[in-house]
Structure formats: C-alpha cells, structure tokens
Amino acid sequence: MQSITRQVRFVSHLGTPVQFRIASSRIQWQCQRRAASYYNPLQWIQEKFAPKARQVDPVEEKKRGEQEKQGQQSVFEAAVSHEKGKKPKATSTESASTVVKKKATQHKYSTANFKISHRKLNMIGRQISGKPIDHAIVQMQFSEKRATSRIKSMLATAKLHATAYKNMDPSKLIVSEAWVTKGPKQLKRLEPRGRGKFGIRVHPDSRMHVILREGKTFEQLKKEQRERRLRRIVSAGLVREDVPLRNPARTWQW
C-alpha cells in the first residue's frame, strides 16, 4: 500500500506561514518563520541609565564659576566645589612612614559558656592566675578536673592570638588576671520530692576570662627566688654578721 500524504498550509496566530506534511508513518513539522527581532527592553534600560562620563559645558562652567564668586550657589554645588578645591591626601606609603604602630600591652580572651558551677571554675582560675602561660598549660594538662581540658585549649588559643595578632613575645607571656562570671541563663528544672512535693534544681553555666601580659619568664622567676633564699641563709655563728637572729632560742632551757 502506498502511504497517503497530505499537505496542509495555514497561517499561525504569529503571522508566520506553517506547512504540515502528514504521512502515515510520521508527522513532520516544517516551520518557515521570518527572522525574529532580537530587541531586548532590558538592554535598552541598561543603555539608557548606565553611568556615563559627564560632558563639561564651557558656558555652564563659566556661569557656575561666577555664581561661586558671588556666593549664589546651592548647598550641594558649594560642597562639590569645596571638595574639588581640597588638596589630594597623602598616599598610604607616606602616612605609614610617619605613623608609629603602638605595641599591644595585653590580650584578653575568654571561654564560651559551658555547664559548670562558678565556684568550681573559680578554683581553676586561682590555680593559673599569676603563672607563666606555658606553666599554666602544663598545670591544666595534668589536672584531674573535668573542666581543665577546655581551659587548656582556651589558654593555647589565647597564646597563639597574642603572638600572631598583637606581636607579643610568647616566652614572656603570663596569665596576669583570671576571673569567672556566671552565664546569662541558668536552666531550672523540677526535682521530685517526697510526699508529693517538688524542688527546683538549677543547672548553672559559667565562663572564664583571662588577660595575658608580658612579664618575667619562668627562668627569671626561678633565679630571683634562688637569690632570695640565698640572702636568707645565715652562718652558724662562725662569722659575725649584722643581721637579726632568726628563730632565736629561749633564754632558759631545761
């Protein structure tokens, strides 16, 4: 059997002639459309409102200069002319040579709020206060308290920030101050009691703050301590010394 083929030709709603060829095996679409216009309204808006270089009109510029001399300019025009009359600022390289960077004297750091009583955390703060930063980290490393691992990481981070950001000497850093504050919100839960009663159990949270400053190193402290102890040593009466007697004996002994 021969395939029956028909051709239907009509005009679409777009005004373009469309020709269909209908066959028993398949339908073929052949559209012959005119070249469409690539005009885009957004492109026109961009071209219309795009910033362009201002063209200076000599007549308008002369008129503005006369108004400036007579003091008849508006507030905005006077501000623009005042900015044009200013001298250019010095470059960053010139200002950097004159400005002296102030050296940091301290660095403050703190932990986040975590679940612990402020009384328990305050004991750890008294343990590290006044000690060199490395000595305080060692104390926290070998302590058996649960919160010391968090305090140890906080001290290590504070030491790194003071060295990297504030250019402080890591060998001279000491924990100058350490204090503890309560958290902003303390959880309160019901605690069942006997005889159908209940109490309120408070789950406290707190945080620790430290201030690092440059001070004497651990070797300097050991040297000064040894000198103090040597000054306290008194001979056993073999050499006369003009120092007060320490632990004098009683006048009577029996």
C-alpha positions in Angstrom: 0.0 0.0 0.0 1.2 3.4 -0.8 1.4 5.9 2.1 -1.1 8.7 1.8 0.5 12.1 2.2 -1.3 15.4 2.6 0.0 18.9 2.9 -1.9 21.5 4.8 -0.9 25.1 4.7 -2.3 27.8 7.0 -1.1 30.9 8.8 -0.4 30.7 12.5 -1.5 33.4 15.1 2.0 34.8 15.0 1.7 35.6 11.3 4.2 33.1 10.1 3.3 30.5 7.4 3.4 26.9 8.8 3.4 23.9 6.5 2.5 20.4 7.8 3.2 17.2 5.9 1.2 14.4 7.3 2.3 10.8 6.5 1.1 7.5 7.7 4.5 6.8 9.3 5.3 10.1 10.9 4.4 13.8 11.2 6.9 16.3 10.0 6.8 19.9 11.1 8.3 22.4 8.7 8.1 25.9 10.0 9.3 28.7 7.9 9.4 31.8 10.1 10.7 35.2 9.4 13.9 36.4 11.1 12.8 37.5 14.6 13.9 40.8 16.1 16.4 40.5 18.9 15.4 43.7 20.6 15.5 43.4 24.4 13.8 46.1 26.6 16.2 45.3 29.5 19.2 46.1 27.2 17.6 49.5 26.4 17.2 50.3 30.1 20.8 49.4 30.8 22.0 51.6 27.9 19.6 54.4 29.0 20.5 54.6 32.6 24.2 53.4 32.5 26.6 55.8 34.2 28.5 57.9 31.6 31.2 60.4 31.8 29.8 63.9 32.3 30.4 66.3 29.4 31.5 69.7 30.6 29.8 72.6 29.0 32.1 75.6 28.9 29.3 78.1 29.1 27.7 76.3 32.1 31.1 76.0 33.8 31.7 79.7 33.4 28.3 80.5 34.8 28.9 78.3 37.8 32.2 80.0 38.4 30.5 83.4 38.5 27.9 82.1 40.9 30.6 80.7 43.2 32.3 84.1 43.3 29.1 85.8 44.2 28.0 83.2 46.7 24.8 82.2 44.9 25.4 78.5 44.7 23.2 75.9 46.4 24.4 73.8 49.3 25.2 70.8 47.1 27.1 72.8 44.4 29.1 74.5 47.1 30.0 71.2 48.7 31.2 69.8 45.3 33.3 72.9 44.6 34.8 72.7 48.1 35.8 69.1 47.6 37.4 70.0 44.2 39.5 72.7 45.9 40.9 70.4 48.5 44.5 69.1 48.2 44.9 65.4 47.5 45.5 63.2 50.6 48.9 61.6 51.1 49.3 58.1 49.9 49.4 55.1 52.3 53.1 54.7 51.9 53.8 58.3 53.0 51.4 58.0 56.0 52.8 54.6 57.1 56.3 56.1 57.4 55.1 58.8 59.8 52.6 56.8 61.9 54.2 54.7 64.6 52.3 51.5 65.4 51.5 51.2 69.1 52.6 47.9 70.6 49.9 45.9 72.5 50.4 45.6 76.2 47.8 42.9 76.9 45.5 40.4 75.3 42.1 39.4 76.7 40.4 36.1 75.9 37.6 34.0 77.4 35.8 30.7 77.0 32.3 30.2 76.0 29.5 29.5 78.5 29.5 25.8 79.5 27.9 23.8 82.1 29.9 24.1 85.3 29.4 25.9 88.7 31.2 29.2 89.0 32.6 28.0 92.4 34.3 25.0 90.8 35.6 27.1 87.9 37.0 29.8 90.2 39.3 27.2 91.9 40.9 26.6 88.5 41.2 30.3 87.9 43.1 30.8 91.2 45.4 27.9 90.1 46.6 29.5 86.9 46.5 33.2 87.9 49.9 34.9 88.0 51.7 31.9 86.4 53.6 31.9 83.0 51.4 30.8 80.2 53.3 27.6 79.5 53.3 26.7 83.2 49.6 27.2 83.3 49.0 25.0 80.3 51.1 22.2 81.9 49.0 22.6 85.1 45.8 22.1 83.1 47.2 19.2 81.2 47.9 17.1 84.3 44.9 18.2 86.4 42.2 15.7 87.1 39.3 18.2 86.9 36.8 17.8 84.1 36.9 21.5 83.0 40.7 21.7 82.7 40.7 20.3 79.1 38.5 23.3 78.0 40.7 25.8 79.9 43.9 24.3 78.4 42.6 24.8 74.9 41.5 28.3 75.7 45.0 29.2 77.1 46.7 27.7 74.0 44.4 29.7 71.7 44.9 32.9 73.7 48.7 32.5 73.4 48.5 31.9 69.7 46.3 35.0 69.1 48.5 37.2 71.3 51.6 36.1 69.4 50.1 36.3 65.8 47.8 39.3 66.0 49.4 41.5 68.7 53.1 40.6 68.1 53.7 39.8 71.8 56.7 37.7 73.0 55.4 34.2 73.7 58.3 33.4 76.1 57.3 36.4 78.3 53.5 35.9 78.4 52.0 35.4 81.8 48.4 34.9 83.0 48.1 38.3 84.6 44.4 38.1 85.6 41.8 35.3 85.6 38.2 35.7 86.8 34.9 33.8 86.4 31.4 35.1 85.6 28.1 33.4 85.6 26.2 32.6 82.4 23.3 34.7 81.3 20.8 31.9 81.5 20.7 29.1 84.1 18.5 26.2 83.4 16.0 25.4 86.1 14.3 22.0 86.3 11.8 20.4 88.7 13.1 17.9 91.2 10.6 15.4 92.6 10.5 15.2 96.4 8.6 13.1 98.9 5.0 13.5 100.0 4.1 14.9 96.6 6.3 17.9 96.8 9.0 19.1 94.4 12.0 21.4 94.4 13.9 23.4 91.8 17.2 22.1 90.6 19.5 24.8 89.0 21.9 23.7 86.2 24.5 26.5 86.3 26.8 27.6 83.5 29.7 30.0 83.7 32.8 31.2 81.8 36.4 32.1 82.5 38.2 35.3 81.3 42.0 35.7 81.3 44.3 38.6 80.5 47.8 37.9 79.1 50.6 40.4 79.6 54.3 40.3 79.1 56.2 39.7 82.3 59.1 37.8 83.7 59.9 34.4 82.3 59.9 31.2 84.4 63.7 31.2 84.4 63.8 34.8 85.7 61.4 33.9 88.5 63.4 30.9 89.5 66.6 33.0 89.5 65.0 35.6 91.7 63.6 33.0 94.1 67.1 31.4 94.5 68.7 34.8 95.2 66.0 35.5 97.9 66.7 32.2 99.5 70.5 32.7 99.4 70.1 36.1 101.1 68.2 34.4 104.0 70.9 31.9 104.8 72.8 32.9 108.0 76.0 31.2 109.0 76.1 29.0 112.1 77.9 31.6 114.3 81.3 31.1 112.8 81.3 34.6 111.2 79.8 37.6 112.9 77.0 39.1 110.9 75.0 42.2 111.4 71.6 40.5 110.7 68.8 39.8 113.1 68.6 36.4 114.6 66.1 34.1 113.1 64.3 31.6 115.3 66.1 32.7 118.4 66.3 30.1 121.3 64.7 30.8 124.7 66.7 32.4 127.4 66.1 29.4 129.6 66.3 25.8 128.5 65.8 22.7 130.8 
